[in-house]
Amino acid sequence: MSVTTVRLQPEVESGLEAMADKLNRSKNWLVNQAIREFVARQEQEQSRWSETLTAMASVAQGKVVSGQAVHAWLESWGSPNELPPPKAGK
């Protein structure tokens, strides 16, 4: 495990110490947990942004399905004449 030095504002440090005491955890554990969660959220946000850009490009290329086609497909679920999923245009 590597070591990283972090400068904390006094109020953050006192809050960290209080939380560590309350949870009976080390400050190191709390900082690692907070950073781990932050990194995971940022990775998820980047992934969602990438998916959004891909979806926007698909729409710009006309690769869409009409709402009417989707509703017809959904309404056919469970019936003897269930429709296949609608396909995007182009």
PEZI-V893799 format. One record per residue. N is the residue number from 1. NEAR is the number of other ideal C-beta (glycine too) atoms within 8 Angstrom. Layout:
BEGIN
n->N near->NEAR
n->N near->NEAR
END
This chain:
BEGIN
n->1 near->2
n->2 near->3
n->3 near->4
n->4 near->4
n->5 near->4
n->6 near->5
n->7 near->3
n->8 near->7
n->9 near->5
n->10 near->6
n->11 near->6
n->12 near->8
n->13 near->9
n->14 near->8
n->15 near->8
n->16 near->12
n->17 near->9
n->18 near->8
n->19 near->10
n->20 near->13
n->21 near->7
n->22 near->6
n->23 near->7
n->24 near->5
n->25 near->8
n->26 near->6
n->27 near->9
n->28 near->6
n->29 near->9
n->30 near->13
n->31 near->10
n->32 near->8
n->33 near->8
n->34 near->8
n->35 near->8
n->36 near->8
n->37 near->8
n->38 near->8
n->39 near->8
n->40 near->8
n->41 near->8
n->42 near->8
n->43 near->8
n->44 near->8
n->45 near->8
n->46 near->8
n->47 near->8
n->48 near->8
n->49 near->8
n->50 near->8
n->51 near->8
n->52 near->8
n->53 near->8
n->54 near->8
n->55 near->8
n->56 near->8
n->57 near->8
n->58 near->10
n->59 near->9
n->60 near->6
n->61 near->7
n->62 near->7
n->63 near->8
n->64 near->8
n->65 near->9
n->66 near->7
n->67 near->6
n->68 near->6
n->69 near->9
n->70 near->10
n->71 near->8
n->72 near->10
n->73 near->12
n->74 near->7
n->75 near->6
n->76 near->10
n->77 near->7
n->78 near->4
n->79 near->6
n->80 near->3
n->81 near->5
n->82 near->7
n->83 near->8
n->84 near->4
n->85 near->5
n->86 near->11
n->87 near->5
n->88 near->8
n->89 near->7
n->90 near->5
END
